[in-house]
């Protein structure tokens, strides 16, 4: 069933020699997905080769033209409301993501850990190599010396951070699964960073509260959260007390496999992440940037 979208531009799609025209104001198109952002059109993969869009300027006869070409396995989202600016957002296909991964500088020890984790139950909980690379870069940009991770699993992200910390650096790693921690500890040892990682086995909220009670407030530079989604708001409040002004808190899974943008999905975890995202949007204590890396991460800088 075709969706009807209110648009302010005419669009021409070529499939081989066949030219398909969509009307100027109301466009009816098959395989069209509307995004969470108003007035964006998403063209499904493998449906077109070249798009020509003529956007009319108000009160003028002339129109202007922009052209974009793509391969058949790339989706492109095009803004039809110029209040949001000109934008073409590429959806990351498997082919494109494979290319992206060839440009990730993954240390051999991290690759070994990733490959071992892939054989384990729950391996989908591990962050992606591009996420780990971004986290490590943020730590380096900050010049961070004291870090916290909530949700370690087998230690891929914590190892990436520990590898770039200075010799005097420390990462407090909070994890409740002892079996996962055993794998993480093995790789900390192999990588020669065990002295930088303070492993805390138990409930993360208890650990963070204990750190505050010990007078460690405002003494950390960086924190990363990848744990129980329904606890995100509580973790964030505790970490905001532990991180210094100018420090950074990064939250994983904020796009939650795309479910947060689907109003038909209302399970408890999805609703929790939606609620948390809304709270972050309105939180003036931090500046934020939500980035579509991995399953989505929000980078928060404490004011």
Buried (B, 14 or more C-beta within 10 A) or exposed (E): EEEEBEBBBBBBBEEEEEEEEBEBEEBEBEEBBBEEEEBBBBBEBEBBEEBBBEBBEEEEEEEEEEEEEBEEEBBBBBBBBBEEEEEEBEBBBEEBEEEBEEEBEBBEBBEEBBEBBEEBEEEEBBBBBBBBBBBBEBBEEBEBBBBBBBBBBBBBBBBBBBBBBEEEBBBBBBBBBEEBBEBBBBBBEEBEBBEBBBBBEEBBBEBBBEBEEEEBBBEBBBBBBBBBBBBBEBBBEBBBBBBBEEBBBBBBBBBBEEBBBEEEBEEEBBBBBBEBBEEBEEBEEBEBEBBEBBBBBBBBBBE
